């Protein structure tokens, strides 16, 4: 299976930098693992979207799009579970 390319929205990079310093390496490791398997155990498909998924990392969520035909994963949003689902683009 071919490896996916990871792309980050600028807003997601900004959100990552604002997280607790101990969570950043865990989230980056999880995102990097998506390049090999974009459908790991524990992901949930977002309601109302065909290609948007979320994965849990502790109390935080990573929301991403999968473009299977282009082998691209776009990280859309990263945040605490309480507020991450508000206004997802």
Secondary structure as UniProt FT lines:
FT   STRAND          5..8
FT   HELIX           10..17
FT   HELIX           21..34
FT   TURN            35..36
FT   TURN            38..39
FT   TURN            41..42
FT   STRAND          44..45
FT   TURN            47..48
FT   STRAND          52..57
FT   TURN            58..59
FT   STRAND          60..67
FT   TURN            68..71
FT   STRAND          72..80
FT   TURN            81..87
//
